[in-house]
Amino acid sequence: MTQNGKHTDLQGSLKSLFKDRVSFEKLERLLYSHDIAALPGMVLKTISTLPDAVVQPVDSSEVAGLIKLASEHKIPLVPRGGATSGFGGAVPAAGGIVVDFVRMKKVLGTDLKTETVEVEPGITWEQLEEDLKKKGLVLRLYPSSAPGSTVGGWVAQGGSGIGSFEYGNFRENLVSVEIAGPKGELKVLKNSDLDLAYGLEGITGLITKVKLRVRKADTDIPLLATFPDAGKLESALKEIRDSGLRLWSVHIQTPGFAKLSQEAHGEKLLPEGRYLALFVYPESRALEVGQPLEKTVQRHAGKILSTELALHEWKNRFYSMRLKRLGPSVVANEMVIPLGSLAAYLKAVEGKFKGGFVFEGIMVTPEKLTMMGFMLADERKLTFPLKYSSSLVATDLAKKHGGELTALGMYFTENAKEHLGKQLFERIVAYKKEADPLNIMNPGKVLPPSVEKNSPIKLLNAAMKMAGLSKSAVCSMGSLLGNEPLPFDFGDRMPSEIGKDAFVCAQCGSCRGSCTVFDARPWESNSPRGKWYLLAEYLKGNIELEEKAADSLFYCTTCKKCDAKCQTDIPIAHHWINIRGVLGKKFENTGLAAVRENVLKSGNFWGLPDEAREWITDEVKSDIRTLPEGPIGYWPGCWASIVSKNMPQNIARIMTAAGLEFVNLGEEKEACCGLYLALGGYTEDFAKAAAKNIENMKKRGVKTLVISCPGCYATFTEHYPHVAEMLGLDWDIETKHITVLLDELVREGKLKFEKPLDRKVTYHDSCHVGRWFDTYDQPRNVLKAIPGLELEEMEHSRENSLCCGLVAAFSDMGTVAHCAETRLKEALATGADCVVTNCAGCASQLNFASNLAQAPIRQKDITDLLVEALGYEYVFDPTEPISVFMQQAGQLLSTSCMRKKN
């Protein structure tokens, strides 16, 4: 779809229909050319995976309009949910337009009486579960990829998952599916007509709505047991099946899988050399299930592990790919195995691969298990295709033991008649030919080239057949080559740990649902997994690191929400900060370049003279005692000193009232922690600022540094020890955030609250105090100690707290506004009088947003409430300076972007 190509007029039509929700950028399109699987280059060369465009519809009518455009221009449409599968269903085979349903994620209606829910296709299973819980319902079943996969995606691929022991496959739990057909017509499929959409990857129409059955909420009770061998495990599962024990979900792990998963995570909690089984049932059935289950386990030489370990494993049910950290790649295999063949199948695989394949399994009925196999590999090696062939051998072994495919996707279309059954296969072929004669609906999926007009996968199928004929010999060669990865040495292009993690990333998409910037701008280039894919492509030599890629890698608030979701334990936020040093060699962010000039010139973000930072005013001077030298230093930070003077004024009063004399480090000329220098990749400037501050603190005898700015706190705590070591300086200063100190003072009885505060508040956890340092209880303890104060939590709090989004100002002001609006809505929903913060940046965001919206809630710093409860009458109101400075910041950063250095 180039400017001079035959589809130029289509570009204009797509822009008219989708506005900023269409992308023709090559780098963006690259991110929609793959799914979770790492494929050998020789496989990729047989198909055209790079789409011509990516669009993001917001409703069914837009999908219908898109289909009419695609039909007119005879261009393929490829639907995409979370792209969490490795079967290729969401991967273009002949270019075309990828239809990303990420913005269609509404819950359209919930019926408590019939226990059903109707949703748009782009909602993830995790998001739907959260919504259902508010209404006293939960999901019947969901895939192990629930944090990243979508409801529409599971309809399109089909399958079973967690909860299938009781509820079967997803098809059995569907009520209806709305699709937009090949002519743009909307139709609702029910009963047997569901077979015209379920498991067909969108070849008959794009899924626009799904109605499914759910269940009443209950507490999940997990029981974890180990067995000496696969035979004993199989016999226990058979007894459970025969007895009709009403379990909800059953999971197993081979010894090798458990070992590698623990090794990758740095744990050693589970016994080695034993097969694991995790049995889950609703608490309402505890009397019926609990004791009989335990006796069954024991009759088959099973040992029951502690409740703590059971809960630990249940919590980790979404981390199947954790072992990829040891790869850095994996070759995967997924087959449905009859229970009666479990032990024999595992023995056959062990005999063939000598431990090369390890397995996790989920019982998808009392009779069958989906076995997910993983083999460590390294996609960078020339021998990777030999390893890849091992998956085909494992598939053959499964079939010899009565196994069947879980899905067809793009790679197993030759098995379509066997997988679907002759009657359904012929029905689908006939329907497809009549409804989609142009074959624009996801061509190359599900149906083999022999029955699909102009199939784009003829070469792929031929290659797969050739691989099938020689797979045994090739696989044997691959097994002899070992699993040792290549060295992670990328020269001066990338630090080794960052480069390694670009390949370690599982591309599972679990990070997307938690990412602050992706929530505001849901393009793959803004997601953590998208960034990792771009890095890997750069390190493989497939792309250059130009402005668009640099912009993508830079666009991050460092909120650390993605870290908690990462299957492979990548320290994502730290990497995104550290990579700025690499980017800084070639690029600079124009906004941070301006801030750098301010910091170097005036020692503060705003570039203002020293007198603008003076916060010890006449109103508070008599309440404060400072020292020129001493063991306790207070660092107010340049933002609070200039914009939110109430914070340092309050803190100084509180410390004095508690009998703590301190050194005011904010009075030192040109004092700045250097955070924005580090964020901009100005490593030399940052090192100089750190050295100056370390020298000043040492000179003044500081042993404990009290910090009110979370950004400064993270900088001193995380980065100063490393910089000091690099510069040969001594850093033995304890850092303490003010909320931690306040908690200590309250617990020690050093603060006496004289005035009750009869009001309702809600508390906002700043990212760099909460997720970065797990400081959640301390500020809440302080608030609860204030007489008359009622604390009401927001929907997302503590480790799940939303980011205020202010740091995104260096990339996109729209994201800043989106984050402020979203967080303000949550605060308003609590009915609180004020939203309490501990950060000058978060305070500025929420103060400005609440006043701009004229909302019936106001922002207060936690110290504002304390000084009021301590009986002080004067508290500085930062509303006016916040308004002025936020507008100035908006003007300064409105055109901020990445540019090449001169």
Steps between C-alpha positions, in 0.01 A plus 500: 500500500770747392440858392528400135328163537155391394364540854585871542132594492433236767743680732288812476182304570658331802622832637152643457339206680754446780671840542798444736401134544670386178873460448703461183835540683729214403638461851150481646389252234801283581364458853178354358680250277549231766348330800658332803697243298861540390512347151803404292577744220446235234139463616439876500632532145211292364231754603449877502462582868544878481156664484431801278313677779373454854161632610330514839118510477288612795166337412320253273401765246864594441587133450218466248616813318855370489391170348315681222814702424717187499257322267500797262880500491544121522742523792519238778385566857679333791326521841721536806419462868790470742719298259585268791490180296773340295277350229521799266129584494568872559799513262449628143581248230446736208547846646173691514344686791536382859183574696610556858200474736684653797258795526187281491509383862169599655281281717166545321273333751492257791198287590521385862194275463626298202865543600606625158703797382533665159825671407690653213777276361804701614446469874759282669397215727666673793303820437175307470566308823559828685172639372304184585631490856339837570165335420552181699593289196818344359602320184420134451825446315782702347830438319833488681584813300210689665694820589577564132255299289157620395153351498470546124840341447397183686180475299706536183755234590290276723628291784482412867673628809483564871159381621447262208511193727148599608377714212656344188624703204410859428252404225278332762482825698406734216147638465541709186758670281442802277715516189541751222486285187699533177250750358496709818171356623457446875356165603453324833596132515347261753480127564644297210575817301768581756708246308521756220714725719649295785860395438502643147735797553260746337490336154120527491466842665651727761375448855339816641309374807511191721245378752618231743394318813662584833452377859439631850812624676668262741841468661738267316659236727822350359655174620854424384631143491807321365529151354807279453437430132261564212331164547393579856382845391296348218339242729404771750340708226309196377358434846395864525328465163328173588383622841338809350681728743377851422820691445506824303852490355798261497859591402813286477872562456776260408810505724698673227246778459485567875879503522556740211220735609645524849853545373388781270325673789782446749290273722543155649168433672374183334643150544720383214438195285126476567191564290278780626123520493300805604132428571262795530142501622250760628491562873127420500596138418773470761317242715404299195837508325781571748538178697418257215757678283770471764431128545512443124837673477641290785371172353722559198821578692436872480622751757300809584704821526428800719212741443755779453665314212162420348401867506841593360456267202142613445612862496762406237254325267550772236880461488545200273773676302715591800763242398566695180746709701736202475466472119480780399258338255271199519365251253141429602252224437135474602287187464193343661585158647259233628544445873560128444804581283659762727777290655578320173518827306733663753721190495516510121595869496761442770647213297521713190624828647678392821341775708511760224125550514331589828124522547224682677150360461140601567215249510250619241244234593524216754615290200761721330788738563650779297874448527715806433858402428804727510857448379769759571661643188667813361340654193827683422674173418525373145391164637168635633300343212629159608368562850172625355443167328487335843151641542381305195648181641324558832176552308544165324571325830183649645292379204640149543363510854154617394578870518346778294577862414361778716467739204578531129605860445730544200741212549273197527240563229569160341347347814175697466272213391631274775482772764155634409338177384396435140146638532595828665801540273283475189242738648767762569657463155162546332412799720837664438476463122154654490546775759860603420570435132781759503668324794570823687413365845831393654623288209740214568343395829319180603421374146769330290608650164321216320161651587588869541500725197834674443638373827810696608645206695575254220876541543464484878305174478756355264777596741310347792454177306871485418582565863261223594673250273845571646406611849621193684852518360516878530368484854770249595763739369343783701506292817872440462575872484411577863315790659782741580409851376735725310682765706300814570764737371360783291804725509430870545155462344333381821590396856499121517220467759265725304586324175447159657158594630392614155515131406380373838171693465226241441287740294206378710340844525428477873670838536263680264203503734703666774707742291421866568591632157343208312171566681506855365639419153439128433746442217745211527796738473389649832477167681795344683486189282501717188810681620674170571414371153646812339817460704535136400451588133764772533747264665437238230584765240151508347429869573693816573459695823346818360278773649176297493660208686677735741168676568338167577777390737493836678121520545459369854399645838720244686195419714619138532151351459628274222774351721245321718332347193810383315504122459877491462583735790655773287579819702329702230488844663869490593588397146297783347688749716840346429440478125473876490875512547529302175245714320675812631806424285301564184172666599359741751151579620435866422300551820767349722767690307327823606470377859870405494587858412288618793662257742854582390430874507284537810500165679128436457243369252358844429821698448402749769744694723584386853255735670207321327587188700480666837229326700586603859273804498409734785177305566688183597848618599425499873369141482818355349844413639778415256872429543796591280638149559356183650414132454151559354467682171178602327486515120182681381559469125481783249138438397365524855728791591364706213149377426369316808664696781242358740685167496841614634333750733278229646781247528733745674228585752420133562866405551550791735184413695635144537829631636704432186747768401620466142732635234308678223673374188270698274680824581821388330554694174422301182381194694322248277495123539560460126189292424417683179859477385482123544161483325647688206798269470747773602717262699803728540286789622322269740828367639623856561179597680513185713866558592425858607205391716694216661782740584256751652324240715828357623628848582190570706512170688178350367445132585126473434340679206127573529342559159150618409521474121453137381708570189788630709451208740531245219801681358692514829404146599541320167758698304731680742662181639597397144624846402700528822663163435578601142659829621682339790297691759370376832120473523380378838201730544165348591209630291152523648182622336300743710201262527725241663632758747147622578390144575795459738419827678133403542585153632754647742240745634699805397208663321194604701197583288289767668235564236260233362454514122146390428532424131527215255819459299645266242871435455699497176813282503775667302691254281848582628404449862251216458602258226866600507543455876187319625405791726126444537419447866696790647300789350174320576608447861559874528161591353319251724669658805338838433180533710176520303659417163330232286712329234324356192715315245469557127424212264870474417719548806826387655699289248214535248482877533477697177785725394423874496672514159691826547834364378337421164507877435840451335336283233128573476288758683188307401616213719547741791141619466365145459674379815384795708142459383499125565644533850270788587197290404613227738550752780155650441341154509607462865292797610805645675542869582862496395757281325819473705842490334864471614666637188522853362464371144192287574365790706539739208327258262200433722474856634502645149260236363247533783493879476484495120203262517344694789467163671354471852828363630829669578858383518687512831851390587515254789697757698222757453271279707765437765582865568130580515445216750802624698323834542687726259278765347697602193544255213630626166249442215694393187201515265592828330872426445412148385264644239764744378784251488292220344408734218866599462602135495234432237641775280859382556425137421211520251732428206739273687636217285815301421747651256845409376784686661700735281 
